[in-house]
Every structure is written in structure tokens, then in C-alpha cells.
């Protein structure tokens, strides 16, 4: 008989998405377990791009320093067509964005997340697979098996599938996963080369035939190490035929996506492609791993049902163009985690859990459509202006203005920020004791729901009233922080405060003479109140918190 155990949230899948979700749940004080069918972390550089928005989320968690120490900068992309350079994309962001683009092998991202999760006393339960589950109005009963033959029945309040393209959770829910697949097969290789190309730039080298179509392709992404790149290229017919004969075409669910079985490419296979397409003569060495992979593009019809949800590749798969997949999944996890935390505590209003699908599925749909277009035509063929293109690739334009969890502003309101927008960073916040100013993200780091009140309000006025209301309306779950104009002396110290010494907060938030901004744990705005009133705050928080 299977032994019975319980937890608040069971997370299936210990890739970057599942680890982020588990870490955010534990950081919020929620009990959770995370299981994975694999016996150990795979040493592969699969997803390698880390977007600026993901670094902002890691900053909020308290993990960004470790990631920055391990990663290398991604400065842009060089494009070659038939041996000639045809363009250079510079990944330049506005100066107020705190982080640039980075590259880090997925195995290292997982290692850092696992170590971070371990700070909260939670580890991965490996060699453990989900074989079935059933939910009822009070919770979910999941059946787990281990490679040693043990059977465990886990009762949880919620179940989340972060278990990839062949998700057992998605199949158990009966979610549709519509889309298609690219006919091409590719091979991946983690190698070193000694060319003289500028460091920090990706390389996209193509050969176009007489009819203008691309018939050969090489894509190289820089990785930490001396001349180390993760390269992808078309599979030669002989390797493709061997792969097909091996019968490794997925797990029978019709989804061919990701690393495949069969014969792995060797250094001579990689060298042949470099001889044809490398911008300059070069020899590949130090092959760490290689594989053949396939690309599908699919999206679920809904991101969950009842007490069971899916995130990451379990919900959306698409071409790796622009390194959107893992980063989109990490945003799924951060979006869902705070909602689950409120639900576990019994503090979530009726819109909160449905708000996960309402907010994240449109994002998944846009990412799938865009990456499919870019895979076919190249990022440089996007009609969007270059600045918008880079901001979108950085995932800094993701927002939830149409979410049922935010109060929309009037269409003619000139405010630069609206509820549902990303809460931007700013510098120059000076304290009364510390000699050096800090960033707004320093103030938000490690916190949950935060109310930022801007302006010079005397004791007993709106700042004090808002702080009391925020505490009462959220049962103590929302902290208040005051931002004072430069030169204004704090007339009461009921809550922490900083001075907007350079006026950056007022400019970027359009704060005027007085305003308040409610920021969610995932760094998006719940409310923009100008002028701030207790009634406006109550209406906004009433969309999230139970009375």
C-alpha cells in the first residue's frame, strides 16, 4: 500500500520553472514539495539566454548576484549571409533598465536555483514520477512512484505541472495542446572555438540558395568560458536517418520537441558546418555535449483547471529564437506563486487564481506567434522599430492592463504608468542614515506586496491613512514605504522612507505632487492612485484580497 503524505503545493518538474515556483512559494512561507523523474540534473546548455526581466525577478527574489557572477553578457548578434556580414543587432537598453542580456547554461541556472531553494530547507525529490492525480473541491491527491518501486500518495491543496513538453499534469487535466512542428531537425553542440569575433555577440550565419531560401544555418550563442559557444545547426541527412531508425520521436503523444535520442553529433559533424558557414576559418574543440533536437510550437487552451495548473513548457512550446521559452516560464512561475500563496492562506479573492490564466495565456500566445515568425524570417525582419524590438525581446513590455486583478485608468488619463504595467526601477533614493543612494529595486528586494506612497504628507494625513488601510485591507500582508521629494524632511516615521534625491521616481512614475502605487510580489502594479485615496486603494486591493 502506498504511504500517504501531505503538503500545501506539489510541484512536478525541477527545471528552471519548477525551481523558481518552489523557491517563490517557500519565500512566501508556503509548504511545498518538488519532484522530478530524473535522477540528477542534466549537464546540458539547453536554454542559455537570461533576459533582463528575468534578472529583475531574480533581484526581487534575492538571487541575482549569484546569477550575475556566473553568467556572461550578451551584447548583440552578428548576421552573415553567404559569408558576408549583413547586419549587427546591438542589444542596447534604456539607461534606467538595471540589467542587460545575459547567457548562462541551463544546468547552471538550475544549480543556482536549487541552491537558493535549499536555503529554505527544501530539496528536490529525484527519481520520482507523477503517475496520476485526482482533484476534488478541497484538494488534489497525487500518486507518485520512485525508481526503487516505492509508491507515495500526496495530498496537496494545489498541484502545478512544470514538467515540460510531454507534461503528465497537462495530459491528466485533458488540456488541448494545439500547434504544429517544424520539419527541420537541428543539432546542438557545446564547443569552444578560437575565432576573433567580438566577445559577447551571438552569430547567425546563413546560406541562401539561388531562389533566396535559407538552405544552411549556423547559430552560436556565447557561454561562460574561453571561446565557448552553444551552437545549433541543421542536421545532415545521415544523422537524421540514424535518429529516425532509433525510434526516438517523443513519448507517443505526438509532440516532437526538444532533445531527441539516437546518434549524437560528434566534433567532425560540427566542424563540417563551421567549414561551410563560420565567418572565418576556425576549429571546434572541447565538445562538452551534443544532441539532435526538434522544434514544435504549441499552446494549451487554458493554464489550469480547479486546483491544478501548468507552467513553462507544459503550457507553451515554441522555437528558441530570442531565448523566450525559459524566461517566459519563469515569469509564469513568479505570476502563479504569489497567487497560490494567498490562496493557501485563505486570503485570495475569487478573481486571483483565474487571473493566472487571464494574465499569462495571452503572453504565451504572443510569444509563440512571435518566435515562429522570427524562426522563419529572422529577428531582423521584424517590422517593429529596433528599440521596441529589443525591449520586447528583453520581456520588459509584458504587462497585464486587461487583467481582472487591476483597476483600469480612464483612456484619456495621461499617466505614464497604468495598473498592470511593470513597476520600473529608478535610482537616487537617499536615506537619512546611509551615505549612498539606493535603487527602488533595493527597497523592493525580498518583500511581497508593497505600497509606495509619494509626496509630502504631514502626520495624520493621507500617508498615514493609506499605510493603515493597506495593513488592514491585506491583514498585514502589504508593507508601506514612503518616497519623499528631494529636500523634504520626514515629519513622521510611522513607515520607512527614502528621498527622491534626483527626481527619478517622480519622473518615471508620473507621481506629480502626490500619488501611491501598489506593487505585487512579481513586480507589476496593482494600483496607480493619483491623487491617492483610501477609497481608491480599497477598490484596487478588493480585486485581490478577501475582505
N, C-alpha and C positions, 0 to 999 in steps of 0.2 A: 504494500500500500504506500502511496506517495505521502510524504510528510507535508504538513500544512504550515505555511508561514504567512506573514503579512507585512505590508508597508504602505506608505501613502501613494507613491508613484512608482511604477515599474517601467524602466526604460530598456527597450530592446535594441541593441546595437551600440557598440562602443567606438564608433568612428568620431570624427570631429563634431558632428551634430549631436549625437547622443551624449558625448562627454560634456559639451557645452551646456546642454539641457540639465544634466545631472548636477553640474557644478553650480548653475544658477539656482536650482531648486535647493541644494544644500546651503548655499549662501543665504537664501531666504528662510532657512530653518526648517525646510520640509524634508521629511524622511523619504529616501528613495533607494532603489536598487538598480544597478545597471548590469545587464548580462550580455554576453557576446558568444556566438557559437565557435569562434576561432580560439585556438589555444594560446595564441600570442599575437602581439601587434605585428602586422606585415611591414617589412622593411622597404617599402616602396615609396617612390616620389610620384604618387599619382596626382592628386590635386596639389599644386605648388604655389599658386598665386594667393596672396592675402591682401584684400582690398583695404583702402583707408577706413571705410566704415566699419569693417571687422576689427581693425585696430582700435577704433573708438570704443567698440563694445568690450574688447579685451581690457581697455583702460578702465571702463566703468567697473569691470569685474575685479581689477587689481592684478591682471596677468600681463599687461602689455610690456613691461620691462623685460621679462624673460623672453618674450617673442622677438622683440627688437634686437636683443643680444644674439639671438640665434639666426635671424633672417638676413638677407641681403637686399639692397634697394633694387627696385625695378624702375628704370628711368624712362624706358620707351621701347619702340620697336623699329627695326630696320627692315625694309621690304626690298626684295630683289626679284626681278623678273628676267628670265633668260640670261642670268649672270650680271645684269646691270642694276644698280641701285635705283629704285623708283619712288622712294619716299621714306620719310622718317617721322614717326609719331612720337612727340615728346609728351610724357605723362606729367604735365605741369598743372598744379592745382592752385587755387587762390591762396594767398599767404595766411588767411585765417584758418585754413584747414590744418589741423595739428599733425597729421601723419600723411606720408606718401604711400606709394605702392611698394609692396614687398614680395619676396619669394622665399619659400621655405618648404622643404619636402613634407608631404602629409604625415609621414611617420614621426617627424619631429614635432609637428603641431599636435599630434595625438599624445606624444610623450609629455609635452608641457601641460596639456590639459589634464592628463591623467595624474601628473604630479600635483597640479593645483587642486584637483578633486580630492586627492589624498589628504590635503590639509584639513579637510572636513571629516576625516575618518571614514571615507567611502572609497572602496576599490572596485575594480571590475571583476565580476564573476565570470571567468572564462570557461571555454568548452561547455557552454550552457546554451541550449537552443529552446526557443518557444515552439511548442508543437500544437498548441490550441488555446483558446480562451473563450469565455462566455461572460457577458455583462448583464447586469440587472440594475434596477434603479439605485441601488446602494453602492455598487462597486463592480469590480472585474475579477474573475477567477481565472488565472492563467496556469497552464500546465507546462512545466519545464523539464527537460531531460539533460543529463550530462553524458559525456563520452564514457564515463565509468559505469553508466547504466542506472544511476540514481534518478528518481523521479521526485519532483517537488511541485506542490500546488501552492501558488502565491495568490493571496487575496490582497488587492490594492484598491485604492479609491479611483485611480486612473491608470491607464496603460498608454504608452507612447511608442510607436514604431519608428525608430531611426535606423532601420535595418536594411537600407539600400534598395537598389532597383528591383530585387526579387523579394521584396518585403513580405514576410509571413503575416505581419499585422495587417497590411493592406489587403492581402488575399482573404484573411479571416473576416475582415469587415465587408468584403464583397464590393470594394470600390472599383469603379472602372478606371482604366489607365490607358486612355486613348492616345494615339500618336502614330509615329512611323519610325523607320530606321534608314540610315544612310547605307547605300550599297557598298561603299568602300570599306576596306579593312585597313587598319593602321598598325604600325608597330611603335612601341615606346622603348626608349633606352636612356639610362642614366650613365653618362660618359663624361670624359674630360677631353678637351681639345686645346691646342695651343695657338689659336689664331690671334691676330692683332686688332680685332674689332673692339670698339669701346665697351668697357665693362658696364654691366647693369642694363644692357639692351637685349631684348629678345630679337630673334631673327626669323623672318618669314621669307623663304626663298621658293619661288615657283618657276615652273617651266610651262609656257603656253605653246600649244601646237599651232599649226597654220590656220586652224579655224578659230583660234583665240581662246579655246577652252584650256583649263589647267589639267595637265596630264601627269605632273610630277610635283611633289610638295615636300618641303622640309620646314619644320617649326622648332625653334630652340629657345628654351627659357633658362636664364641663368639661375644657378643654385649656389648655396654656400660652398666654398672650396675653390681651389685654383683651377680656373678654366672649366668648371663643372657645369654641365647643362642637362636638362631633361629634354630629349629630342623626340619628336614624333614625325612619322613619315609613312608613305603608302607602303603596303605590304607587297613584296614581289610575288608573282604567281606561285612559285614553288613553295613558299611558306604558307600561303593561303590554302593551297591544295592539301598540304600536310595537316593543317589545322582542321579542315573540313573532314578529313579522313579520321581524325582523332575523335570526332563526335562531340567536341566541346562547343556547344552552341547555346549554352544557357541551362536553365533548370527545368525546361519543359513548359514554361509559362508564356512562351512567345516573345519574351523581352530579351533581345540580344544587346547588352550594354555593358561596357567596362572590360576588364581584363578577361581574356579567354584562355582556355587550355591549349594543348598542342605544343609544337616545337617553338621554343623561344628564339628570337633573332640573336645571332652571335655578332661579334665585332666585325667580321668581314661583311656581313649584311649591312651593317650601319655604314661601314666605310664606302661601300658601293654608292650609297645615296650621297654621302659627302663628296665623293669624287665627281658626282654629276651636278650637285646643287650648292655646295658650300661657296660662300662669297670669295674665298681664297683657298689655295691648296692647304689641306690640314689633315692630320692623322688622329683618329679617335683612339683613346686608351682608357684603362681603368673602368671597364664595364662593371657597374655595380649590380644591375638587374636589367631585364628586358622582358617584353611581353607583346603579344598581339592583342588589340582591343577593337571593339565595335562601338558605334555611337547610335543611340536611339534618341528620339525626342517624344516625351510623353508627359501627361499631366493628369492627376486624379480629378474626379468630378467633385470631390469635396475633401477637406483636410481632416475630417473626423466624423464620428457619429457617437452620440451619447457620451460615454466616458473614455472613449478610445480615439486616439489621434495619430496622425502620421506627419513626419517632418523630413526635410532633406530629400535624398534620392528616393525615398519611399513615396514621396509625393510628386516629385518632378525630376525628370532627367532630360538632358539636352547636350549639345556639343560643348566641348571645353573652351570654346572661343571666349576670350576675355576673362577667364578664370571666375566665372559667375556661380558655378554649381555649389562648391563647398561653402562659399561665402553666403549665398542665398540660404542654404540650410542652417548655417549658424544664426542668421537673422530669424529664421523660423523658430529656432530653439529659444532665443532670447525673448521673442514675442510671446511664445507659449508659456515660458517658465513663470513669469510674474502672474499670469492669469491663473495657472494651476495653483500657485502658492495662495492666492486669495481664495480660490475655491476650496482648497484643503482646510483653510482656516475658517470657512463658513462666512467669509466677508464679501464674496463676489456677487455683484448684481446679476440679473438674468441675462444681460447682454454680453457679459465678459467672455465666457467660453465660446459662444457662437462667433464672437468678434475675432477669434483666431482665423477661422476660415474667411470671414469677411475682409480681413486685412491682408492675409498672406496669399490667398489664392490668386487675386489679381496680379500680385507681384510675380508669382510663379509663372503665370500666363505670359506676362510681358517678357520675362527673361527667356522662356522657351522660344517665343517668336523671334526675339532679337538675336539670340545666339544661332538659331537655324539660319537666319538671313545672313549673319556675319560669316558663318561657316561656308556658305555658298558663294558669297560675293567679297568677303574680306571686310574688316572693320573700316578700312579707309574708304570703302564705297558707301558708307552710311551717309545719307543726305543731311544729317544733323550737323550743326556747326561744331567746330573742333572743341570748344570749351564745354559745351553741353555734352558732347560725346564722352569726354574724359570724366566729367562729373558723374555721368550715368554709369560708366564702367567702374568708377570708384564706389558705386552704390550709395552716393550721397544724395541722390534725388528721390530715393524711396520715401514715400510718405503715405499717410492714411487720412487725408482730408475727408474722404467719403465714409469713414468708419462710423458705425453706430455708437462708438465709445467716445466720440468727440462732439463738442458743440460747434456747429459751423458759424463762421462770421458772416455778416451781410456781404453780398457780392461786391458792393461798392466800397467796402472797408479798405482803406489804403495801407493797413498794417503789413509790414514785410513778412511777418510770420503768422501762420494760422494754426489752429488746433489740428493735430495730426502730422505737422511738419517735424523734421528732425530738429532737436534743440542744438543750435550751433555752439561751438566753443568761442571763447574770447579771452584775451589776456588783460593784464593790468589791474587785477583785483588786489588791492592793497589792504592788509590788516592793520590793526592798531599795535601789534607786537612784533610780528615777523618783519624783517627788514626788506625782503624782496617780494614783489607782487607774485600772484599765482594765476593760473588759468581757471576758468569756470569748471573745466573737467576735473581739476584737482578738488574743487569743492564738492562735485557730484560723486567722485570715486567712492565706491563701496556702499553707497546709500541706495535706498529704494525709491519711494515716491517723495519728491521734493517740491516744495512751493517756494519760488523765487519772488520776493516782493521788492520792487524797485521804487525809490522815491524817498523824500524827506518827510516822514510822518511822525509827529510827536507821540509821546506815550499816551495810550488810551485812544489813539486814533485808528485808522484803518489797518495799519500793520499789525498792531496788537490784536485787533478783532479777527483779521484773517488768520493769524497764527493760531488763535484759539479755535476758530472754526475748522481749520484744516486738521487739527488734532482731534476735535470732537467728531467730525464727519467721517473720519477714517479710523476711529478707535485707536488713535496714536500711531497709525502706520505712515503718516506723512509728516516729514520734517519741514520746518520753515527756515529759510535763510534770507537775510536782507542784503540788498545791494544799494549802497548809498552813493549819491552823486559825489564827485570829487570835491573836497573841501568842506563837506558837511560832517559835523560832529554827531556821533550817535547819542541821542538823548534818552535812550533806554536800551537795556542789554538783555531783554527777555529772550532773544534768539541770536544765534551767531550772525555776524555781518562782515562785509567787505566794502571797500570804497572803489567805485569805478574810476580809477585814477586817470585813465586815458580816454574815458568816454566810450570804450569799445562796446560794453554791454548795451548802453543806451542806443548806439547806432545799429548794432546787429539785431537787436530785439525790437527796435522801434518803440522804446519804452516811454518816450515823452516825459511828462512831469511825474507820472505815477502809473504803475502797471504791476501786474502779477502774472506769473507763468507757472503752471503746474507741469512738472516733468515726470514721466513714467520711468520705471526701472530700466526699460530698454532704450531710453534716451529720446523719446518722442514727446511732443507736447500734448497734454490732456486738455489744457485750457490756456487761453490768452485773454487776460482781463485788463482792459484799459478804457475807462478808469476801473480799478479793482473794487469789487463789492462782495460782501459776504453772500448775497443772493446769487450772484454770478458763479461764485465758487461752489456753492451748494448745488446748483443745477449741473455744473460740469462733473463734480465728484459723484453725483447721484447716478450718473451713467455707468459708473464702475463699482462703487461700494454700496453694499446694503445699508439702509438707514440705521 
